[in-house]
Amino acid sequence: MVNDIQLNRLADMYRGHGYDMVLRPVGGDLPPFAKDFQVELLGRKGAGGVLVSVKKNRSEVAADQEITRYAATTGNHPEWRYDLAILEAEEPGARDLKGAKDPSDEDIRRALDDADKLVRLGFIQAALTMGWAGFEAAMRKRWLAAGLNAGGGTMPRQLLSDLYTVGLLSFQDFPRLEQLYRWRSEITHGYAPPHFEPDSIEFLTGLARQLLEEPQTVTQTA
């Protein structure tokens, strides 16, 4: 079951877009067409809003036979939309990386230094690839060093969500990191390279170093 801390983290993202959010809406919280919906979040903005089902993983999605109906019903009301959020979605390639070894802190810092050097030489796309590798490794280190659930995410998108959920990544940084992850994926999978400014690499490598250096314990809330 998704806990309230996870829901509040997700709700903060909608609040940042101007929505008034309700956690676990019931009865009068819901619009008339959705009175029987069982969703985790509701956001209102103007005459409409958003209904959000939040699932822990894809197994929970597969087990919920109402999702299709919710989406179809909501689609008949243009002022409303239906969103599905999956907190721990497995990403392609997750199984391929099992057994791979994590780098040392020194190795991570060397990768971050290399990314900064590539920026200065004008190789921005290569710098993003190298910088993200260092950042991703730093995320894993931070997750384990904080004493959090050892079963936490090992793939980048899941790690971003996990670290954001427990407060180790900020609301301000999270959207920019998601964008950088998408750009990095486009580059590494051979799609047309996006245009982005060199300071994006400085942001990424700086945040990675911060994850390595900051105090290593947090209190995990159930």
C-alpha positions in Angstrom: 0.0 0.0 0.0 1.2 3.5 -0.9 1.9 5.5 2.3 0.9 9.2 2.9 4.5 10.4 2.7 4.8 9.0 -0.8 1.4 10.6 -1.7 2.4 14.0 -0.3 5.6 14.0 -2.3 3.6 13.3 -5.5 1.0 15.8 -4.5 3.7 18.5 -4.1 4.5 18.1 -7.8 0.9 18.8 -8.7 0.7 21.7 -6.2 3.7 23.1 -8.1 1.4 23.3 -11.1 -1.3 25.1 -9.3 -3.5 22.3 -8.2 -5.3 22.1 -4.8 -4.7 18.6 -3.7 -6.7 16.1 -1.6 -5.2 12.8 -0.5 -7.4 9.7 -0.6 -10.5 11.6 -1.7 -13.9 10.2 -0.9 -17.6 11.2 -1.4 -18.0 14.9 -1.8 -14.4 15.4 -2.7 -14.9 13.7 -6.1 -16.7 15.1 -9.1 -20.1 13.7 -9.8 -19.0 11.4 -12.7 -16.3 9.9 -10.4 -18.3 9.3 -7.2 -17.4 5.6 -7.2 -13.7 6.0 -8.1 -11.1 4.8 -5.6 -8.1 7.0 -6.4 -5.3 8.1 -4.2 -5.1 11.8 -5.2 -7.4 14.5 -6.5 -6.4 17.9 -7.7 -8.6 20.8 -8.5 -7.8 23.8 -10.6 -10.4 26.1 -12.1 -13.5 24.3 -13.3 -11.8 20.9 -13.5 -8.8 19.0 -12.2 -7.0 15.7 -12.1 -7.7 12.2 -10.7 -4.6 10.2 -9.9 -4.3 6.5 -9.2 -1.0 5.7 -7.5 0.4 2.2 -7.6 3.6 0.8 -6.0 4.6 -1.3 -9.1 3.3 -2.8 -12.3 1.9 -5.8 -10.6 -0.5 -3.5 -8.7 -1.5 -1.9 -12.0 -2.2 -5.3 -13.6 -4.3 -6.3 -10.6 -6.6 -3.2 -10.8 -9.3 -3.8 -13.4 -10.8 -0.4 -12.8 -8.0 1.7 -14.4 -9.3 1.4 -17.9 -12.8 2.4 -16.8 -11.5 5.4 -14.9 -9.5 6.6 -17.9 -12.4 6.2 -20.3 -15.0 7.9 -18.0 -12.7 10.8 -17.2 -12.0 11.2 -20.9 -15.6 12.2 -21.5 -15.1 15.3 -19.3 -12.6 17.6 -21.0 -12.0 19.7 -18.0 -10.7 16.7 -16.1 -7.9 14.3 -16.7 -6.9 10.9 -15.3 -3.3 10.1 -14.4 -1.6 6.9 -13.4 1.6 7.1 -11.3 3.8 4.0 -10.7 6.3 4.5 -8.0 8.5 1.5 -8.5 8.3 0.7 -12.2 11.0 -1.7 -13.4 12.9 -0.2 -16.3 14.2 -2.0 -19.4 17.6 -3.5 -18.7 17.0 -3.9 -14.9 17.6 -7.7 -15.1 20.7 -7.2 -17.3 22.5 -5.3 -14.5 22.1 -7.8 -11.7 25.5 -8.8 -10.4 27.2 -5.6 -11.6 29.6 -4.1 -9.0 29.3 -0.5 -7.7 32.3 1.8 -8.1 34.2 3.3 -5.2 33.7 6.9 -4.2 37.0 7.8 -5.8 35.8 6.2 -9.1 32.6 8.2 -8.9 34.4 11.5 -8.3 36.8 10.7 -11.2 33.8 10.2 -13.5 32.3 13.6 -12.3 35.6 15.3 -12.9 35.8 13.8 -16.4 32.3 15.1 -17.1 33.3 18.6 -16.1 36.4 18.4 -18.4 34.3 17.3 -21.3 32.1 20.4 -20.9 35.1 22.6 -21.0 36.3 20.9 -24.2 32.8 21.4 -25.8 31.7 17.8 -25.7 28.3 18.5 -24.0 26.5 15.3 -25.0 29.4 13.1 -23.9 29.6 15.1 -20.7 25.9 14.4 -19.9 26.4 10.7 -20.4 29.5 10.6 -18.2 27.9 13.0 -15.6 24.8 11.0 -15.4 26.8 7.8 -14.8 28.5 9.4 -11.9 25.2 10.8 -10.6 23.4 7.5 -10.8 26.2 5.8 -8.9 26.1 8.5 -6.3 22.3 8.0 -5.9 22.9 4.3 -5.2 25.6 5.0 -2.7 23.4 7.6 -0.9 20.4 5.2 -0.8 22.5 2.4 0.8 24.6 4.7 3.1 21.4 6.2 4.5 20.4 2.8 5.9 17.2 2.6 3.8 15.5 -0.4 2.6 18.1 -2.6 0.8 15.4 -3.6 -1.7 15.2 0.0 -3.0 15.5 0.8 -6.6 18.6 0.0 -8.7 17.4 1.7 -11.9 17.7 5.5 -12.4 14.1 6.5 -12.7 13.1 4.4 -9.7 16.1 5.8 -7.7 15.0 9.3 -8.5 11.5 8.6 -7.1 12.8 6.8 -4.1 15.2 9.5 -3.0 12.6 12.2 -3.7 10.0 10.3 -1.6 12.3 10.2 1.5 13.4 13.8 1.1 16.9 13.3 -0.2 16.2 15.1 -3.4 14.3 18.4 -3.4 11.1 19.4 -5.1 13.0 22.1 -6.9 15.7 19.7 -8.2 13.4 16.7 -9.1 11.9 18.0 -12.4 15.2 19.1 -13.7 16.7 15.7 -12.9 13.9 13.9 -14.7 14.5 16.1 -17.8 18.3 15.3 -17.7 17.5 11.6 -17.4 15.3 11.8 -20.5 18.0 13.6 -22.4 20.6 11.1 -21.4 18.3 8.3 -22.5 17.7 9.9 -25.9 21.5 10.3 -26.4 22.5 6.8 -25.3 19.7 5.1 -27.4 20.8 6.9 -30.6 18.0 9.4 -30.9 18.5 13.0 -32.2 20.5 14.8 -29.4 18.6 17.5 -27.5 20.0 21.0 -27.0 20.8 21.9 -23.5 23.1 24.4 -21.7 26.5 23.4 -20.2 25.4 24.6 -16.8 23.1 21.5 -16.7 26.2 19.4 -16.4 27.5 21.6 -13.5 24.1 21.2 -11.8 24.3 17.4 -12.2 27.9 16.8 -11.1 27.5 19.3 -8.2 24.4 17.4 -6.9 26.2 14.1 -7.3 29.1 15.3 -5.1 26.6 16.6 -2.6 25.0 13.2 -2.3 28.4 11.6 -1.7 29.5 14.2 0.9 26.4 15.0 3.0 25.6 13.2 6.3 24.8 9.6 5.6 21.8 8.9 7.8 18.2 9.8 7.6 15.1 8.7 9.4 12.9 6.6 7.2 9.2 7.1 7.9 6.9 4.1 7.3 
